[in-house]
Amino acid sequence: MMYRIGRRPRSLAPRRRPAAGPPAVSAAAVACWALAGWALAGAARRVSVRTGVCDEEALGPLPGDEFIARPMVEWTRGVTVHTAAERVWPWLAQMGYGRGGWYTPQWVDLFANRWVFGVRRPFPASASRLLPDYQHVAVGDLICDGPDYASYFRVMRIDPQHAVVYRSIRHPRRGSPIDITDPASPQRVEQQLREAGTYADFTWALVLNELPGQRTRLLVRTRANYSPRAFRFLTLPLGLVDATYGVAQLRAIARGRAAELGRQPVGLAGMMSQHE
């Protein structure tokens, strides 16, 4: 067969291979990954807002709910204490910076001291015994929450042997420093925070509910509003952080009968149990 000079037969022209694309992903695999992500996100949201409580406790009313009627955030935690409420109450009454402490883990104290309060000296250790000088707490009291009242809680409600409710309005980074010698200082600082538009306004309720058999449910509920609304993106991670140390804090609030009698404190792991 004869070919024209200068022209190449079609049959001899090199063929181009199609470019290799990404491997095909089946619709079933995509659906499985989406379902797993949805389930994980749902579990994280649940843990961020409730830990160790049943539906009745998580969804039901508690003392202090009346102070922030429509919160943007609500977290509820709980543990069971294997002792009577009257033995737990003194540990709640003495809480506060410079008092009995907050019974928080050390890493939380270090973070607050350096990131919020800007000081490097050690955070005062929480009390490991009852302190008679700090057993009185009344509505209207200002409870210190940092060096020199760098932040504070106002006592909003006291139901002896049953509930104590605190409220605080503060800047999320700088706290809410006040002059404790000036009675008008707290109200003035709170008003300035609201007008500036960057603040967290929250209540913190600690509630004791007696159970049969010398047991007590210890519940802690946080309800909060905040500004600006962009802070809503932080509520999930902050809730997970609270869930991490919140129950640890609860487990350190009470002490057993042996501690009250002056003997070696009983480990709270044996006194308390958490249930869902």
Contacts in CASP RR format, 6 or more apart in sequence:
PFRMAT RR
TARGET T0000
AUTHOR 0000-0000-0000
METHOD contacts of the structure
MODEL  1
MMYRIGRRPRSLAPRRRPAAGPPAVSAAAVACWALAGWALAGAARRVSVR
TGVCDEEALGPLPGDEFIARPMVEWTRGVTVHTAAERVWPWLAQMGYGRG
GWYTPQWVDLFANRWVFGVRRPFPASASRLLPDYQHVAVGDLICDGPDYA
SYFRVMRIDPQHAVVYRSIRHPRRGSPIDITDPASPQRVEQQLREAGTYA
DFTWALVLNELPGQRTRLLVRTRANYSPRAFRFLTLPLGLVDATYGVAQL
RAIARGRAAELGRQPVGLAGMMSQHE
3 9 0 8 1.000
44 236 0 8 1.000
44 240 0 8 1.000
45 236 0 8 1.000
47 240 0 8 1.000
47 243 0 8 1.000
48 75 0 8 1.000
48 235 0 8 1.000
48 236 0 8 1.000
48 237 0 8 1.000
48 238 0 8 1.000
48 239 0 8 1.000
48 240 0 8 1.000
48 242 0 8 1.000
48 243 0 8 1.000
49 58 0 8 1.000
49 74 0 8 1.000
49 75 0 8 1.000
49 76 0 8 1.000
49 239 0 8 1.000
50 58 0 8 1.000
50 75 0 8 1.000
50 76 0 8 1.000
50 77 0 8 1.000
51 76 0 8 1.000
51 77 0 8 1.000
51 78 0 8 1.000
51 243 0 8 1.000
51 246 0 8 1.000
51 247 0 8 1.000
51 274 0 8 1.000
52 77 0 8 1.000
52 78 0 8 1.000
52 79 0 8 1.000
52 247 0 8 1.000
52 274 0 8 1.000
52 275 0 8 1.000
52 276 0 8 1.000
53 76 0 8 1.000
53 77 0 8 1.000
53 78 0 8 1.000
53 219 0 8 1.000
53 276 0 8 1.000
54 275 0 8 1.000
54 276 0 8 1.000
57 76 0 8 1.000
57 78 0 8 1.000
57 217 0 8 1.000
57 219 0 8 1.000
58 76 0 8 1.000
62 76 0 8 1.000
62 163 0 8 1.000
62 205 0 8 1.000
62 207 0 8 1.000
62 219 0 8 1.000
62 221 0 8 1.000
63 157 0 8 1.000
63 159 0 8 1.000
63 162 0 8 1.000
63 163 0 8 1.000
63 165 0 8 1.000
63 205 0 8 1.000
63 207 0 8 1.000
64 156 0 8 1.000
64 157 0 8 1.000
64 163 0 8 1.000
64 165 0 8 1.000
64 203 0 8 1.000
64 205 0 8 1.000
64 221 0 8 1.000
64 223 0 8 1.000
65 205 0 8 1.000
65 221 0 8 1.000
65 223 0 8 1.000
67 156 0 8 1.000
67 157 0 8 1.000
67 165 0 8 1.000
67 167 0 8 1.000
67 203 0 8 1.000
67 223 0 8 1.000
68 201 0 8 1.000
68 202 0 8 1.000
68 203 0 8 1.000
68 223 0 8 1.000
68 224 0 8 1.000
68 225 0 8 1.000
70 225 0 8 1.000
71 223 0 8 1.000
71 224 0 8 1.000
71 225 0 8 1.000
72 224 0 8 1.000
72 225 0 8 1.000
72 226 0 8 1.000
72 232 0 8 1.000
72 235 0 8 1.000
73 202 0 8 1.000
73 222 0 8 1.000
73 223 0 8 1.000
73 224 0 8 1.000
73 225 0 8 1.000
73 226 0 8 1.000
73 235 0 8 1.000
74 221 0 8 1.000
74 222 0 8 1.000
74 223 0 8 1.000
74 224 0 8 1.000
75 221 0 8 1.000
75 222 0 8 1.000
75 239 0 8 1.000
75 242 0 8 1.000
75 243 0 8 1.000
76 219 0 8 1.000
76 220 0 8 1.000
76 221 0 8 1.000
76 222 0 8 1.000
77 219 0 8 1.000
77 220 0 8 1.000
77 221 0 8 1.000
77 242 0 8 1.000
77 243 0 8 1.000
77 246 0 8 1.000
77 247 0 8 1.000
77 250 0 8 1.000
78 217 0 8 1.000
78 218 0 8 1.000
78 219 0 8 1.000
78 220 0 8 1.000
78 247 0 8 1.000
78 250 0 8 1.000
78 274 0 8 1.000
79 217 0 8 1.000
79 218 0 8 1.000
79 247 0 8 1.000
79 250 0 8 1.000
79 251 0 8 1.000
79 272 0 8 1.000
79 273 0 8 1.000
79 274 0 8 1.000
80 211 0 8 1.000
80 215 0 8 1.000
80 216 0 8 1.000
80 217 0 8 1.000
80 218 0 8 1.000
80 272 0 8 1.000
80 273 0 8 1.000
80 274 0 8 1.000
80 275 0 8 1.000
81 88 0 8 1.000
81 215 0 8 1.000
81 216 0 8 1.000
81 217 0 8 1.000
81 218 0 8 1.000
81 254 0 8 1.000
81 271 0 8 1.000
81 272 0 8 1.000
82 214 0 8 1.000
82 215 0 8 1.000
82 270 0 8 1.000
82 271 0 8 1.000
82 272 0 8 1.000
82 273 0 8 1.000
83 214 0 8 1.000
83 215 0 8 1.000
83 216 0 8 1.000
83 254 0 8 1.000
83 256 0 8 1.000
83 257 0 8 1.000
83 271 0 8 1.000
84 210 0 8 1.000
84 214 0 8 1.000
84 216 0 8 1.000
85 161 0 8 1.000
85 162 0 8 1.000
85 208 0 8 1.000
85 209 0 8 1.000
85 210 0 8 1.000
85 216 0 8 1.000
86 161 0 8 1.000
87 254 0 8 1.000
87 255 0 8 1.000
87 256 0 8 1.000
87 257 0 8 1.000
87 260 0 8 1.000
88 208 0 8 1.000
88 216 0 8 1.000
88 218 0 8 1.000
88 253 0 8 1.000
88 254 0 8 1.000
89 160 0 8 1.000
89 161 0 8 1.000
89 208 0 8 1.000
90 130 0 8 1.000
90 135 0 8 1.000
91 103 0 8 1.000
91 130 0 8 1.000
91 253 0 8 1.000
91 254 0 8 1.000
91 255 0 8 1.000
92 164 0 8 1.000
92 206 0 8 1.000
92 208 0 8 1.000
92 253 0 8 1.000
93 134 0 8 1.000
93 135 0 8 1.000
93 136 0 8 1.000
93 137 0 8 1.000
93 164 0 8 1.000
94 100 0 8 1.000
94 101 0 8 1.000
94 127 0 8 1.000
94 130 0 8 1.000
94 131 0 8 1.000
94 134 0 8 1.000
94 135 0 8 1.000
95 101 0 8 1.000
95 102 0 8 1.000
95 103 0 8 1.000
95 143 0 8 1.000
95 164 0 8 1.000
95 253 0 8 1.000
96 102 0 8 1.000
96 143 0 8 1.000
96 144 0 8 1.000
96 145 0 8 1.000
96 153 0 8 1.000
97 124 0 8 1.000
97 143 0 8 1.000
97 144 0 8 1.000
97 145 0 8 1.000
97 146 0 8 1.000
97 147 0 8 1.000
98 124 0 8 1.000
98 144 0 8 1.000
99 127 0 8 1.000
99 131 0 8 1.000
99 134 0 8 1.000
99 143 0 8 1.000
99 144 0 8 1.000
100 126 0 8 1.000
100 127 0 8 1.000
100 131 0 8 1.000
100 134 0 8 1.000
101 124 0 8 1.000
101 125 0 8 1.000
101 126 0 8 1.000
101 127 0 8 1.000
102 109 0 8 1.000
102 126 0 8 1.000
102 145 0 8 1.000
102 249 0 8 1.000
103 126 0 8 1.000
103 249 0 8 1.000
103 252 0 8 1.000
103 253 0 8 1.000
104 126 0 8 1.000
104 245 0 8 1.000
104 248 0 8 1.000
104 249 0 8 1.000
104 252 0 8 1.000
105 245 0 8 1.000
105 248 0 8 1.000
105 249 0 8 1.000
106 123 0 8 1.000
107 245 0 8 1.000
108 245 0 8 1.000
109 123 0 8 1.000
110 123 0 8 1.000
112 123 0 8 1.000
112 146 0 8 1.000
113 119 0 8 1.000
113 120 0 8 1.000
113 121 0 8 1.000
113 122 0 8 1.000
113 123 0 8 1.000
113 147 0 8 1.000
114 120 0 8 1.000
115 173 0 8 1.000
116 150 0 8 1.000
116 151 0 8 1.000
116 173 0 8 1.000
116 174 0 8 1.000
116 175 0 8 1.000
117 146 0 8 1.000
117 147 0 8 1.000
117 150 0 8 1.000
117 151 0 8 1.000
117 175 0 8 1.000
119 147 0 8 1.000
121 147 0 8 1.000
126 252 0 8 1.000
128 255 0 8 1.000
128 259 0 8 1.000
128 265 0 8 1.000
129 255 0 8 1.000
129 259 0 8 1.000
129 262 0 8 1.000
130 255 0 8 1.000
130 260 0 8 1.000
137 143 0 8 1.000
137 155 0 8 1.000
137 158 0 8 1.000
137 164 0 8 1.000
138 155 0 8 1.000
138 158 0 8 1.000
139 155 0 8 1.000
139 156 0 8 1.000
139 157 0 8 1.000
139 158 0 8 1.000
140 154 0 8 1.000
140 155 0 8 1.000
140 156 0 8 1.000
141 154 0 8 1.000
141 155 0 8 1.000
142 149 0 8 1.000
142 152 0 8 1.000
142 153 0 8 1.000
142 154 0 8 1.000
142 155 0 8 1.000
142 178 0 8 1.000
142 180 0 8 1.000
142 186 0 8 1.000
143 152 0 8 1.000
143 153 0 8 1.000
143 154 0 8 1.000
143 155 0 8 1.000
143 166 0 8 1.000
144 152 0 8 1.000
145 151 0 8 1.000
145 152 0 8 1.000
145 153 0 8 1.000
145 168 0 8 1.000
146 152 0 8 1.000
148 177 0 8 1.000
149 177 0 8 1.000
149 178 0 8 1.000
149 179 0 8 1.000
149 180 0 8 1.000
150 175 0 8 1.000
150 176 0 8 1.000
150 177 0 8 1.000
151 168 0 8 1.000
151 170 0 8 1.000
151 175 0 8 1.000
151 176 0 8 1.000
151 177 0 8 1.000
152 168 0 8 1.000
152 176 0 8 1.000
152 178 0 8 1.000
152 186 0 8 1.000
153 166 0 8 1.000
153 167 0 8 1.000
153 168 0 8 1.000
153 204 0 8 1.000
154 166 0 8 1.000
154 167 0 8 1.000
154 168 0 8 1.000
154 186 0 8 1.000
155 164 0 8 1.000
155 165 0 8 1.000
155 166 0 8 1.000
156 165 0 8 1.000
156 166 0 8 1.000
156 167 0 8 1.000
156 203 0 8 1.000
157 163 0 8 1.000
157 164 0 8 1.000
157 165 0 8 1.000
157 205 0 8 1.000
158 164 0 8 1.000
158 165 0 8 1.000
161 208 0 8 1.000
162 207 0 8 1.000
162 208 0 8 1.000
162 209 0 8 1.000
163 205 0 8 1.000
163 206 0 8 1.000
163 207 0 8 1.000
163 208 0 8 1.000
164 205 0 8 1.000
164 206 0 8 1.000
165 203 0 8 1.000
165 204 0 8 1.000
165 205 0 8 1.000
165 206 0 8 1.000
166 203 0 8 1.000
166 204 0 8 1.000
166 205 0 8 1.000
167 201 0 8 1.000
167 202 0 8 1.000
167 203 0 8 1.000
167 204 0 8 1.000
168 176 0 8 1.000
168 200 0 8 1.000
168 201 0 8 1.000
168 202 0 8 1.000
168 204 0 8 1.000
169 176 0 8 1.000
169 190 0 8 1.000
169 193 0 8 1.000
169 194 0 8 1.000
169 199 0 8 1.000
169 200 0 8 1.000
169 201 0 8 1.000
170 176 0 8 1.000
170 193 0 8 1.000
170 199 0 8 1.000
170 200 0 8 1.000
171 193 0 8 1.000
171 198 0 8 1.000
171 199 0 8 1.000
171 200 0 8 1.000
172 198 0 8 1.000
172 199 0 8 1.000
172 200 0 8 1.000
172 226 0 8 1.000
172 231 0 8 1.000
176 189 0 8 1.000
176 190 0 8 1.000
176 193 0 8 1.000
177 189 0 8 1.000
178 185 0 8 1.000
178 186 0 8 1.000
178 189 0 8 1.000
179 185 0 8 1.000
193 199 0 8 1.000
194 227 0 8 1.000
197 227 0 8 1.000
197 228 0 8 1.000
198 227 0 8 1.000
198 228 0 8 1.000
199 226 0 8 1.000
199 227 0 8 1.000
200 224 0 8 1.000
200 225 0 8 1.000
200 226 0 8 1.000
200 231 0 8 1.000
201 224 0 8 1.000
201 225 0 8 1.000
201 226 0 8 1.000
202 222 0 8 1.000
202 223 0 8 1.000
202 224 0 8 1.000
202 225 0 8 1.000
203 221 0 8 1.000
203 222 0 8 1.000
203 223 0 8 1.000
203 224 0 8 1.000
204 220 0 8 1.000
204 221 0 8 1.000
204 222 0 8 1.000
205 219 0 8 1.000
205 220 0 8 1.000
205 221 0 8 1.000
205 222 0 8 1.000
205 223 0 8 1.000
206 218 0 8 1.000
206 219 0 8 1.000
206 220 0 8 1.000
206 253 0 8 1.000
207 217 0 8 1.000
207 218 0 8 1.000
207 219 0 8 1.000
207 220 0 8 1.000
207 221 0 8 1.000
208 216 0 8 1.000
208 217 0 8 1.000
208 218 0 8 1.000
208 219 0 8 1.000
209 216 0 8 1.000
209 217 0 8 1.000
209 219 0 8 1.000
210 216 0 8 1.000
210 217 0 8 1.000
211 217 0 8 1.000
218 250 0 8 1.000
218 253 0 8 1.000
218 254 0 8 1.000
218 272 0 8 1.000
220 246 0 8 1.000
220 249 0 8 1.000
220 250 0 8 1.000
222 242 0 8 1.000
226 232 0 8 1.000
247 274 0 8 1.000
250 272 0 8 1.000
251 268 0 8 1.000
251 269 0 8 1.000
251 272 0 8 1.000
252 268 0 8 1.000
254 268 0 8 1.000
254 271 0 8 1.000
254 272 0 8 1.000
255 265 0 8 1.000
255 266 0 8 1.000
255 268 0 8 1.000
256 265 0 8 1.000
256 266 0 8 1.000
256 268 0 8 1.000
256 271 0 8 1.000
257 266 0 8 1.000
258 264 0 8 1.000
258 265 0 8 1.000
258 266 0 8 1.000
259 265 0 8 1.000
259 266 0 8 1.000
END
